Amino acid sequence: MQETQNSKSVRKIIHIDMDAFYASVEQRDFPEYRGKPLAVGGSPTGRGVVATASYEARKFGVRSAMPSRQAIQLCPQIIFVHPRFEVYKNVSRSIREIFSRYTDLIEPLSLDEAYLDVTEDKMGIGSAMEIAKRIKQSIRDELHLTASAGVSINKFVAKIASDINKPNGLTFIGPSKIEAFMDQLPVEKFHGVGKVTADKMKGMQLFNGGDLKKLTEDELVSHFGKTGHFFYRIVRGIDDREVQTHRETKSLGAEDTFTYDLTTPEEMNKELDRIGVIVAGRLEKNQLKGRTVTLKVKFSDFTQITRNHSFAHPVGDLDTITETAKQLLEKLDLQEKPVRLLGISLSNFHEPEIKSRKYKDPEQLELFPFGS
Ligand SMILES: [Mg+2]
């Protein structure tokens, strides 16, 4: 195993995350929505899912990716508004411009979230906390929105930190505090830990970072696969991933493990409708389209299969995604084998024609996230 040269390479990383982004933009632009429980996406008829809920709606338990039906049950007075993605993209560009006053090392994760490496900042400020403070202030003064920031020496801890005092938070976790912080961090918060892995960990009496630290690297890998290497390092506060200015998304999707096994095509299609909405929303949020739609099916015996279909042109719209997934499902001969998980993902975002800059299809221009 390699030792990291920590003395030489202590970095200053900021993770910025806008607070209830879509909902906050709507409340900013339409005063009648202020102070009210609001859902962007979804509908009062109960169709579709919530993309973002305002903080007033979150008090009732409404969350992103929740079906509208459930949101209405939790909060009958909730107001649904249509997303205005063009507006959100413009605001996102302005936010990015504010970041670029301090550094060019910016890694956007979506329209409302980014990592910044300010180890060397353009203004010579030197303090990452001071930079985060100024960025938050500029977002507030110029865009009338709030953001939360996490500051640390690596991406993982900075991202967790930005979530601690939301909304309008600013949290610093310094090198001397990282290990203690990781020790108490619940396993669900770890990158790569979904519900299934979290349940498995709890079954092994592993509840937090401190528990994971008791396992050797080999043990972690044998129980959790390749991610075990990451767990081993991160519980010791080590995360060397760089802030990548040209982040290439290879695939993007969503999947769901069901509380009971599905056996009928009707049930499965209904779930694919729901997952499709989440995937289409994520594509929109990341301004991506892909040529390949992949369906993932996991059975109750934990065996798993994937099937995919590739189009000549990138696709990203809800109907194409869900219809393709349903057709792939139909072609499988399931013979009522119980299904415990379904997933849809899109991939093949970048095509060779784009690299050679021969644009035949104007739609392909949209493949470049964030333009500049
Ligand atoms: Mg956010």
Boltz pocket constraint, residues with backbone or C-beta under 6 A from the ligand:
constraints:
  - pocket:
      binder: B
      contacts: [[A, 17], [A, 18], [A, 19], [A, 20], [A, 21], [A, 112], [A, 113]]
      max_distance: 6.0
